[in-house]
């Protein structure tokens, strides 16, 4: 069963319903006739409704009212609902559904046949079909009615349990469920907690899809740190699992059930610290991701000014060139690059004019369809459209995440009802605004990769034009490439911040729900006397705690998987599942350790140290100029930024296009430290004491990292992308009166004992902390002393 798409036939959905993780969810059947509003009133609640016949004959008594709540209505062929003449006298059928696998039509004995406009593309969540004196009328709504019944709340609870049970193994189904619950609850006038839970999990899954298959979170701690925590939580889960099974086995024995329930309750209370630790870890990861966003945003903001200057010159050159050309499509595309690059940055931050960017995309598409447009077009409308869809969706999610985190942090207790004050964006989990979130349609960071590649190749074509040449094309190409690199890093950080922020929301809701459930379970057990409904309520709440404990275990296992992936630069052969048994977790830990040992065995010689010294005029793009200008400028805060990127097959020579230099010819690069020194700079006389003066540098990374992996079996290279905590260091060295280096006073080293060392491929920022002590007017170059290690491969 595919994890990226949902099932779409009755047979496939049946297979889904029989999965162990779904089948394990407690279910309870009951018939409530006392609360029926009419004799013929009936409500149905189900995740999937399968219609197995092409035509369904229907009949109903007068005043019959049927309501169907189903996320998915599936069939193998179009379905016809055929109401009898007798049944069409006076009755109503209401259908709530987000996904229709086949079209559904309704008629009265074949007459007045009407196709229902329901499903993901319709914009409708509800169809109300009225039969009145032989007449059929259908009306639609994009929201759910205000249903405050316990049955509807139980339906939402069950839907969320299914989503949580399959969120790792079948994320496409989980995100669809989250979207359905969030949209339904958002418009029902209540059920705010259910909506918050659905949005939290759904946006985590959407953000995971947005980062794509090659971008991950990289923990700062080592694998062993997570393995220790995981082992303690594994033991707690094992104890709870045995107690939960004992409670289920004692279902028909009141005293035994109460005793087993009280033991379980004590365990839930004891695990409070674990829940609080998870909440604290999640908040720390969100803050790290948010700090990375700020760092990347500052870099991209600085790029905007450079991009404007380069654009002005290129635009003038392009206007002159266009007067002598007939390639209208390529002229439109080259001109569109200007506004598009700036526009998506503004929209991604939650500002800017989406309509203006949409028009740019439309204009490019029209130009591309013109006669003879294919000539010289490399950067086509597809790249524009995909990056726009990605940015548009992320622009709806990221700008609100800080408000969400702030709001949930202020909640210390859940009340007895379902009200909770957390911003939920109207129930939008993926930025799509549709009735269903289709995981297969969520754009990933690959949209940025395609834009970066195609725009660079298009600008390469522009720089190659001669007789006449396009003035400013070469400079604009370098600036646009830098803008694309930083734009991708910012988008990755924003998606990671959404994911980590909603993970914090989920962890907080786990804490709050556990506290409330403890109170409820205590009350139910105290008065439990063989009531089946009471037992079912207690069992469901214990199951929720069991599922949450398993989820906590899976999250901790995810941290270990992240640490293993960062170490090996391979995808671990571990399939995460919130329903995995304790034995499964033990097996996964062993598999992860084995994967790390395999890499060590493959590279039997270990790491090779490398300590290159490079200079600022050897950096790529325009960094040779901007680094020196930034360090001299008070307006820039005496700061300089530059970027290193892994490049498969990069040569050993520096140049404006070699972003990898000096880290070429190897894989798995890790950094011990970077120490910059000024060249051509003397200290001011007042700063010299006993023949010595100090130079102080603050050294920061953006928090987005890349590295180059190599598979010895397939002989394939792969660039990996990570978001992690930004690193800050200080380097202080002494100079004499002439500015010559004397000795290091504070070394800028990355700890290799308790923390995972970062790759050198990141966005660097260097800031002079004591510019007032130095004569920067004579600054010539920056000397960069790197201390790193890597895994060499000699079979290339």
C-alpha positions in Angstrom: 0.0 0.0 0.0 1.5 3.4 -1.1 2.3 5.8 1.7 2.1 8.9 -0.5 -1.4 8.3 -1.9 -4.7 7.1 -0.4 -6.5 3.9 -1.3 -9.3 4.6 -3.9 -11.3 1.4 -4.2 -13.5 -0.6 -1.8 -10.9 -3.4 -1.8 -8.0 -1.1 -1.0 -10.0 0.6 1.8 -10.9 -2.8 3.2 -7.3 -3.8 3.3 -6.6 -0.5 5.1 -9.3 -1.2 7.7 -7.8 -4.6 8.4 -4.4 -3.2 9.2 -3.2 -4.2 12.7 -2.7 -0.5 13.7 -6.3 0.3 12.7 -8.0 -2.9 14.0 -6.4 -2.4 17.4 -8.4 0.8 18.1 -11.1 0.0 20.6 -14.7 0.1 19.2 -18.0 0.0 21.0 -21.4 -0.6 19.5 -24.5 1.0 20.9 -28.0 2.0 19.7 -29.4 5.3 21.1 -33.1 5.6 20.5 -33.8 7.9 23.4 -32.1 10.9 21.8 -33.7 10.5 18.4 -35.4 13.8 17.3 -37.8 12.1 15.0 -39.1 8.5 14.7 -37.4 8.2 11.3 -34.2 10.1 12.3 -30.9 8.3 11.7 -27.3 9.4 11.9 -24.3 7.3 10.6 -20.7 8.0 11.5 -17.9 6.2 9.6 -14.5 6.9 8.3 -15.1 5.0 5.0 -18.5 4.2 3.5 -18.3 1.6 0.7 -21.1 1.5 -1.9 -20.7 -1.9 -3.6 -23.5 -1.7 -6.2 -23.8 0.7 -9.2 -27.4 1.5 -8.3 -28.9 1.6 -4.8 -32.7 1.5 -4.5 -34.0 3.7 -1.6 -37.3 4.2 0.1 -38.3 6.1 3.2 -41.3 6.9 5.4 -42.5 10.4 5.7 -40.4 12.7 7.8 -37.4 10.5 7.6 -34.2 12.3 8.2 -30.9 10.5 7.3 -27.5 12.0 8.0 -24.3 10.3 6.8 -20.9 11.4 8.2 -18.1 9.8 6.2 -14.7 11.1 5.3 -14.5 8.8 2.3 -17.3 7.4 0.1 -15.8 4.7 -2.1 -17.0 2.6 -4.9 -15.7 0.7 -8.0 -17.9 2.5 -10.4 -20.2 5.6 -10.5 -23.2 5.1 -8.1 -26.8 6.0 -8.6 -29.0 6.6 -5.5 -32.5 5.9 -6.8 -35.3 7.1 -4.5 -38.7 5.5 -4.8 -41.8 7.7 -5.6 -43.2 6.8 -2.2 -40.0 7.8 -0.4 -39.8 11.1 -2.3 -42.9 12.4 -0.6 -41.2 14.1 2.4 -37.8 13.2 3.6 -34.2 14.6 3.8 -30.8 13.0 3.3 -27.7 14.9 4.4 -24.2 13.6 3.3 -21.0 14.9 4.7 -17.9 13.7 2.8 -14.4 15.0 1.9 -13.4 12.4 -0.6 -15.5 10.6 -3.3 -13.7 7.9 -5.2 -16.5 7.7 -7.8 -19.2 10.2 -8.9 -22.6 9.8 -7.1 -25.9 10.9 -8.6 -29.4 10.9 -7.1 -32.8 10.7 -8.7 -36.5 9.8 -8.1 -37.2 6.6 -10.1 -34.6 7.7 -12.6 -36.1 11.2 -13.0 -34.6 14.6 -12.0 -31.2 12.8 -11.9 -28.6 15.1 -10.3 -24.9 14.5 -9.8 -23.7 15.4 -6.3 -21.0 18.1 -6.2 -19.0 16.6 -3.3 -15.3 15.7 -3.0 -11.9 17.4 -2.7 -12.3 19.5 -5.9 -15.9 20.7 -5.3 -15.3 23.0 -2.3 -18.3 21.4 -0.6 -18.3 19.4 2.5 -22.1 18.8 2.8 -24.9 18.0 0.3 -28.5 18.2 1.5 -30.9 16.3 -0.6 -34.6 17.2 -0.1 -37.5 15.2 -1.4 -40.8 17.0 -1.2 -44.0 15.9 -2.9 -42.0 14.2 -5.7 -39.6 17.0 -6.2 -35.8 16.7 -5.7 -33.6 19.6 -4.6 -29.9 19.6 -3.7 -28.1 22.3 -1.8 -24.5 22.5 -0.6 -22.4 23.9 2.2 -18.7 24.1 2.7 -19.0 23.4 6.4 -20.4 21.0 8.9 -23.6 21.8 10.9 -23.3 22.6 14.6 -23.4 19.0 16.0 -22.7 18.9 19.7 -23.8 15.4 20.3 -21.6 12.9 22.2 -21.8 10.6 19.2 -20.3 13.2 16.9 -17.5 13.9 19.4 -16.8 10.2 19.7 -16.6 10.1 15.9 -14.0 12.9 15.8 -12.1 11.2 18.6 -12.0 7.9 16.7 -10.9 9.7 13.5 -8.0 11.3 15.4 -7.0 7.9 16.9 -6.8 6.4 13.4 -4.8 9.4 12.1 -2.3 9.0 15.0 -2.1 5.3 14.5 -1.1 5.5 10.8 0.7 8.9 10.7 4.1 7.3 10.1 3.1 4.3 8.1 0.4 5.9 5.9 0.9 9.7 6.1 -1.4 10.3 3.1 -4.3 8.8 5.0 -3.4 10.5 8.2 -3.2 14.0 6.6 -6.6 13.4 4.9 -8.2 12.5 8.2 -6.6 15.5 9.9 -7.9 17.8 7.2 -11.4 16.3 7.5 -11.6 16.7 11.2 -10.1 20.1 11.2 -12.5 21.4 8.5 -15.5 19.7 10.1 -14.7 20.9 13.6 -13.7 24.4 12.5 -17.2 25.1 11.3 -19.3 23.1 13.7 -19.3 25.8 16.4 -17.6 23.6 19.0 -15.0 20.8 19.2 -12.1 23.3 19.3 -9.8 20.8 21.0 -10.4 18.2 18.3 -9.7 20.8 15.7 -6.4 21.9 17.4 -5.3 18.2 17.6 -6.1 17.7 13.9 -4.4 20.9 12.7 -1.3 20.1 14.9 -0.8 16.6 13.5 -1.9 17.5 10.0 0.5 20.5 9.7 3.4 18.3 11.0 2.7 15.8 8.2 2.3 18.5 5.6 5.5 20.2 6.7 7.3 16.8 6.5 6.0 16.4 2.9 7.1 20.0 2.1 10.7 19.3 3.2 10.8 16.4 0.8 12.7 13.1 0.8 16.2 14.5 1.2 15.7 17.2 3.9 15.7 16.3 7.6 16.1 17.5 11.1 19.6 16.9 12.5 19.8 16.6 16.2 22.7 18.3 18.0 23.1 15.4 20.5 24.7 12.1 19.6 23.0 8.8 18.9 24.0 7.4 22.3 22.2 10.2 24.1 18.9 9.4 22.4 19.4 5.7 22.8 19.7 6.0 26.6 16.5 8.0 26.8 14.8 5.6 24.4 15.7 2.6 26.6 14.1 4.1 29.7 10.9 5.0 27.8 10.9 1.5 26.2 10.8 -0.1 29.7 7.9 2.2 30.7 6.0 1.4 27.6 6.6 -2.3 28.2 5.1 -2.1 31.7 2.1 -0.1 30.5 1.5 -2.6 27.7 1.3 -5.5 30.1 -1.0 -3.6 32.4 -3.3 -2.5 29.6 -3.6 -6.1 28.4 -4.5 -7.2 31.9 -7.2 -4.6 32.1 -8.7 -5.8 28.8 -8.6 -9.4 29.9 -10.5 -8.5 33.1 -13.4 -6.9 31.1 -16.1 -9.2 32.6 -14.7 -9.3 36.2 -15.5 -6.1 38.0 -13.1 -6.3 40.9 -10.2 -7.4 38.7 -11.0 -4.7 36.1 -11.0 -2.1 38.8 -7.7 -3.3 40.3 -6.1 -3.4 36.8 -7.5 0.0 36.0 -6.1 1.5 39.2 -2.6 0.0 38.5 -2.8 1.5 35.0 -3.9 4.9 36.4 -0.9 4.9 38.7 1.4 4.3 35.8 -0.2 7.1 33.8 0.4 9.4 36.7 4.0 8.2 37.1 4.8 9.0 33.5 4.0 12.7 33.9 7.7 13.6 33.9 8.2 11.8 30.6 5.4 13.8 29.0 6.8 17.1 30.4 10.3 16.1 29.1 8.9 15.5 25.6 7.1 18.8 25.7 10.3 20.6 26.7 12.3 18.9 24.0 9.7 19.8 21.4 9.8 23.5 22.5 13.6 23.5 22.3 13.5 22.1 18.7 10.9 24.7 17.7 13.0 27.5 19.1 16.1 26.2 17.3 14.2 26.0 14.0 12.7 29.5 14.6 16.2 30.9 15.2 17.3 29.3 12.0 14.5 31.0 10.1 15.6 34.3 11.5 19.2 33.7 10.5 18.2 32.6 7.0 15.7 35.4 6.6 18.4 38.0 7.4 20.7 36.5 4.7 17.9 36.6 2.1 17.0 40.1 3.2 20.6 41.2 2.5 20.3 39.4 -0.8 17.4 41.5 -1.8 19.5 44.7 -1.9 22.2 42.9 -4.0 19.5 41.5 -6.2 18.0 44.9 -6.8 21.4 46.4 -7.8 22.2 43.5 -10.1 18.7 43.6 -11.5 18.9 47.3 -12.4 22.0 46.8 -14.5 20.7 43.6 -16.1 17.3 45.1 -16.8 18.9 48.0 -18.6 21.0 45.5 -20.6 18.0 43.3 -21.3 15.8 46.2 -22.5 18.5 47.1 -25.0 18.9 43.5 -26.1 15.1 43.0 -26.5 14.9 45.8 -29.0 17.0 43.7 -31.4 15.4 40.3 -30.8 12.3 38.4 -31.9 12.4 35.7 -29.1 9.3 37.1 -27.4 8.9 34.1 -25.0 12.4 34.2 -23.7 12.2 38.0 -23.3 9.1 37.6 -21.1 10.7 34.8 -19.0 13.9 36.7 -18.4 11.9 39.8 -17.4 9.7 37.7 -15.1 12.6 36.4 -13.1 13.1 39.8 -11.6 9.6 40.2 -10.0 9.1 36.5 -9.2 12.3 36.1 -7.2 11.4 39.1 -5.0 7.7 38.3 -4.9 8.0 34.8 -3.5 10.3 36.0 -0.7 7.6 38.5 0.4 4.7 36.0 0.1 6.7 33.4 2.0 7.0 35.7 4.9 3.2 36.3 4.9 3.4 39.8 3.2 3.6 40.7 -0.4 0.9 40.5 -3.1 0.0 36.9 -4.0 -2.1 38.3 -6.9 0.9 39.9 -8.5 3.0 36.8 -8.2 0.1 34.7 -9.7 0.0 37.1 -12.7 3.7 36.6 -13.3 3.2 32.8 -13.4 0.2 33.2 -15.8 2.2 35.6 -18.1 5.0 33.1 -18.3 2.6 30.3 -19.1 1.0 32.3 -21.9 4.3 33.3 -23.3 5.4 29.7 -23.3 2.4 28.7 -25.3 3.0 31.3 -28.0 4.2 30.2 -31.4 7.9 29.3 -31.5 8.2 29.9 -27.8 10.2 26.8 -27.1 13.3 28.3 -28.6 15.9 29.1 -26.0 13.5 28.5 -23.1 15.0 26.5 -20.2 13.2 28.1 -17.3 9.7 27.2 -18.2 6.3 27.8 -16.6 6.5 24.5 -14.7 9.4 25.7 -12.5 7.6 29.0 -11.8 4.3 27.3 -11.0 5.7 24.6 -8.7 7.7 27.1 -6.7 4.8 29.4 -6.5 2.5 26.6 -5.2 5.1 25.6 -2.6 5.6 29.2 -1.5 1.9 30.0 -1.4 1.2 27.0 0.8 4.1 27.6 3.2 3.1 31.3 3.3 -0.2 30.3 4.8 1.3 28.1 7.5 4.6 29.6 8.7 3.6 33.2 9.5 1.1 32.0 12.1 3.2 29.3 13.9 4.7 31.6 16.5 1.2 32.8 17.5 0.1 29.1 17.8 3.1 28.2 20.0 2.6 31.3 22.2 -1.1 30.5 22.6 -0.7 26.9 23.6 2.1 27.8 26.0 -0.4 29.8 28.0 -2.8 27.0 28.6 -2.3 25.2 31.9 -5.5 23.1 32.1 -8.2 21.8 29.9 -11.8 22.4 31.1 -14.6 19.9 31.0 -15.8 21.0 27.6 -13.9 21.0 24.3 -13.1 24.7 24.2 -9.5 25.8 23.7 -8.1 29.0 22.4 -5.5 28.1 19.8 -5.2 29.7 16.3 -6.0 27.0 13.7 -6.2 28.8 10.4 -9.8 27.8 9.8 -8.8 24.1 9.9 -6.3 24.4 7.0 -3.6 21.7 7.5 -1.6 22.0 4.3 -2.2 25.5 2.9 -4.5 24.1 0.2 -7.8 25.5 1.6 -9.6 22.5 0.1 -12.1 20.1 1.8 -9.3 17.4 1.7 -5.5 17.6 2.0 -4.1 15.4 -0.8 -0.6 14.5 0.3 0.4 13.6 -3.3 -0.2 17.2 -4.4 1.9 18.9 -1.7 4.9 20.5 -3.3 8.3 19.7 -1.7 11.7 21.5 -1.6 12.3 19.9 -5.0 10.5 22.9 -6.4 13.3 25.1 -5.1 15.9 22.7 -6.5 14.3 22.8 -9.9 14.0 26.6 -9.9 17.7 26.9 -8.8 18.9 24.6 -11.6 16.7 25.9 -14.4 17.1 29.6 -13.5 20.8 29.2 -13.4 20.9 27.4 -16.8 18.6 30.1 -18.3 20.9 32.9 -17.0 23.9 30.9 -18.3 22.3 31.1 -21.7 21.8 34.9 -21.2 25.4 35.4 -20.4 26.5 33.5 -23.5 24.7 35.9 -25.9 27.0 37.9 -28.1 26.5 40.5 -30.8 24.8 41.9 -28.9 25.6 40.7 -25.4 23.2 41.3 -22.5 25.0 43.7 -20.2 24.8 42.7 -16.5 23.8 39.1 -17.2 26.8 37.5 -15.6 26.5 39.6 -12.4 22.8 38.9 -12.2 23.3 35.2 -12.7 25.7 35.0 -9.6 23.3 37.1 -7.5 20.3 35.1 -8.5 22.0 31.8 -7.7 23.0 33.1 -4.3 19.4 34.3 -3.8 18.0 30.8 -4.8 20.5 29.1 -2.4 19.4 31.2 0.5 15.7 31.1 -0.5 15.8 27.3 -0.4 17.5 27.4 3.0 14.8 29.7 4.4 12.0 27.6 3.0 13.5 24.5 4.5 13.8 26.2 7.9 10.3 27.6 7.7 8.8 24.2 7.0 10.9 22.7 9.8 9.7 25.4 12.2 6.0 24.6 11.3 6.7 20.9 11.9 8.5 21.5 15.2 6.1 24.1 16.4 3.1 21.8 15.8 5.0 19.0 17.5 5.2 21.2 20.5 1.5 21.8 20.3 0.9 18.1 20.1 3.2 17.4 23.1 1.5 20.1 25.1 -2.0 18.7 24.3 -0.7 15.3 25.4 0.2 16.7 28.8 -3.1 18.6 29.2 -5.2 15.7 28.0 -3.4 13.2 30.2 -4.1 15.4 33.2 -7.8 15.7 32.4 -8.1 11.9 31.6 -6.5 11.0 34.9 -9.3 12.9 36.7 -12.0 11.3 34.5 -10.6 7.8 34.9 -10.3 8.2 38.6 -14.0 9.2 38.8 -15.2 6.4 36.5 -13.2 3.7 38.4 -14.6 4.9 41.7 -18.1 4.2 40.6 -17.6 1.4 38.2 -20.1 -1.4 38.8 -20.3 -3.6 35.7 -21.6 -0.7 33.4 -20.6 -1.6 29.9 -20.6 2.1 28.8 -18.4 3.1 31.8 -16.0 0.3 31.0 -15.9 1.4 27.3 -15.1 5.0 28.3 -12.3 3.9 30.6 -10.9 1.5 28.0 -11.0 4.3 25.4 -9.2 6.7 27.7 -6.6 4.1 28.6 -6.1 3.3 25.0 -5.5 7.0 24.3 -2.9 7.1 27.0 -1.4 3.9 25.6 -1.4 5.3 22.0 0.2 8.5 23.3 2.9 6.5 25.1 3.6 4.6 22.0 3.7 7.9 20.0 6.1 9.3 22.5 8.3 6.2 22.0 8.1 6.6 18.3 9.0 10.3 18.5 12.1 9.4 20.6 12.9 6.7 18.1 12.6 9.4 15.4 15.3 11.4 17.2 17.6 8.3 17.2 16.8 7.7 13.5 17.7 11.4 12.7 21.0 11.0 14.6 21.8 7.8 12.8 21.0 9.3 9.4 23.1 12.4 10.1 26.0 10.1 11.0 25.7 7.6 8.2 24.2 9.8 5.4 22.0 6.9 4.6 18.3 6.3 5.1 18.0 3.9 8.0 16.0 0.7 7.3 13.6 1.5 10.1 9.9 2.0 9.5 8.4 4.2 12.2 4.9 3.3 13.5 3.1 4.6 16.5 1.6 1.1 16.9 5.0 -0.7 17.0 5.4 -3.1 19.9 8.1 -2.7 22.6 10.0 -5.6 20.9 9.8 -3.8 17.6 11.5 -0.7 19.3 14.2 -2.9 20.7 14.9 -4.4 17.3 14.9 -0.9 15.7 17.6 0.3 18.2 19.7 -2.7 17.3 19.2 -2.0 13.6 20.3 1.6 14.0 23.4 0.6 15.9 24.2 -1.9 13.2 23.8 0.7 10.4 26.3 3.0 12.1 28.8 0.1 12.6 28.4 -0.9 8.9 29.5 2.6 7.8 32.5 2.4 10.1 33.4 -0.9 8.7 33.0 0.3 5.1 35.3 3.2 5.8 37.9 1.1 7.6 40.5 3.8 7.7 38.2 6.1 9.5 38.1 9.9 9.0 40.9 11.9 7.3 41.8 15.2 9.0 42.0 18.2 6.8 43.1 21.7 7.8 43.0 23.9 4.7 43.6 27.6 4.8 41.6 29.6 2.3 41.1 33.3 1.6 38.0 35.4 1.1 38.9 36.1 -2.6 38.6 32.4 -3.2 34.9 32.2 -2.2 32.2 31.6 -4.7 29.7 34.1 -6.2 30.2 37.7 -5.2 31.3 36.8 -1.7 35.0 38.0 -2.3 33.6 41.6 -2.5 30.7 41.4 -0.1 32.7 39.8 2.7 35.3 42.6 2.8 32.6 45.3 2.3 30.5 43.8 5.2 33.4 43.7 7.7 34.3 47.3 6.9 30.7 48.6 7.2 29.1 49.9 10.3 25.7 49.7 8.5 26.3 46.0 8.0 27.2 45.6 11.7 30.8 44.8 10.7 29.5 41.4 9.6 30.2 39.3 6.6 28.2 36.3 5.2 29.1 33.6 2.8 27.8 30.2 1.8 29.4 26.8 1.2 27.5 24.0 -0.6 28.4 20.4 -1.4 28.9 19.9 -5.1 29.3 16.4 -6.5 32.2 16.3 -8.8 33.5 19.7 -7.8 37.2 20.4 -8.8 39.9 21.4 -6.4 40.2 25.0 -7.7 38.4 28.0 -6.2 36.2 30.1 -8.4 32.9 32.0 -8.5 30.9 28.8 -9.2 32.7 26.4 -6.8 30.6 26.7 -3.7 32.2 23.6 -2.2 35.9 24.8 -2.2 37.9 23.8 -0.2 35.9 20.7 0.8 36.1 18.7 -2.4 37.3 15.1 -3.2 35.5 13.5 -0.2 32.3 12.8 1.6 30.8 13.0 5.1 32.5 16.3 6.0 32.4 17.3 9.6 33.9 20.4 11.2 36.0 20.9 14.3 36.2 24.6 13.9 36.6 27.7 11.7 39.0 30.6 12.7 39.1 33.7 10.6 42.0 36.2 10.6 42.2 39.7 9.1 44.9 40.5 6.6 46.3 44.0 6.1 44.7 45.4 9.3 46.5 47.1 12.1 45.2 47.8 15.6 44.7 51.4 16.6 47.4 52.7 19.0 45.0 53.0 22.0 44.1 49.3 21.6 47.7 48.1 21.9 48.9 47.1 25.4 52.3 45.6 26.1 52.8 45.2 22.3 49.6 43.2 21.9 46.0 43.9 20.8 43.0 41.6 20.4 40.8 40.7 17.5 37.4 39.3 18.4 35.2 37.4 16.0 31.7 36.0 16.6 31.2 33.0 14.3 27.7 31.8 13.5 26.0 29.3 11.2 22.4 29.7 9.9 21.2 26.3 11.2 20.7 24.8 7.7 23.3 22.4 6.7 24.1 20.1 3.7 26.5 17.3 3.2 27.6 14.9 0.5 27.1 11.2 0.9 28.4 8.3 -1.1 27.0 4.8 -1.4 29.9 2.3 -1.8 27.5 -0.3 -3.2 25.7 1.7 -5.9 28.6 4.2 -6.4 26.1 7.0 -6.3 26.6 10.4 -4.6 23.7 12.2 -2.9 23.4 15.7 -1.3 21.6 15.6 2.0 20.0 18.7 3.6 19.4 19.3 7.3 17.9 21.8 9.7 19.5 21.9 13.1 20.4 24.3 15.9 22.5 27.3 14.7 26.0 27.2 16.1 27.7 30.2 17.7 31.4 30.4 18.6 33.9 33.0 19.5 37.4 33.3 18.2 39.9 35.7 19.8 43.5 36.1 18.8 46.3 38.4 19.6 48.2 40.6 17.1 51.2 42.9 17.4 51.4 46.6 16.4 51.7 45.6 12.7 48.6 43.4 12.8 50.6 40.1 12.6 49.1 37.1 14.4 50.8 36.3 17.7 48.7 33.5 19.3 45.2 32.3 19.8 43.5 33.3 23.1 40.0 31.7 22.6 39.6 28.8 20.1 36.4 28.4 18.0 36.0 24.6 18.3 32.9 22.4 18.1 32.6 19.9 21.0 32.9 16.3 19.7 32.0 14.5 22.9 28.4 15.4 23.7 27.3 17.1 20.5 27.2 16.1 16.8 29.6 18.2 14.9 28.2 20.2 11.9 29.2 20.0 8.3 31.0 23.0 6.8 28.4 23.3 4.2 26.1 26.0 5.6 25.5 29.8 5.6 28.2 31.4 7.6 28.2 34.8 9.4 31.3 36.4 10.8 31.1 39.5 13.0 33.9 41.7 14.3 33.1 42.3 18.0 35.7 45.1 18.5 35.9 47.1 15.3 36.6 50.2 17.3 40.1 48.8 18.1 41.0 48.3 14.4 41.9 50.3 11.4 39.7 48.5 8.9 40.3 50.9 6.0 43.3 48.8 4.9 41.5 45.4 5.1 42.7 43.4 2.1 41.5 39.8 2.6 40.1 37.4 5.2 42.2 34.4 6.0 40.0 31.3 6.9 41.6 28.5 8.9 39.4 25.4 8.7 39.8 22.3 10.9 37.7 19.4 9.6 37.6 15.7 8.8 36.0 13.6 6.1 35.7 10.1 4.6 37.8 9.7 1.5 36.7 7.5 -1.4 39.5 6.3 -3.7 37.4 4.2 -6.1 35.9 7.2 -8.0 
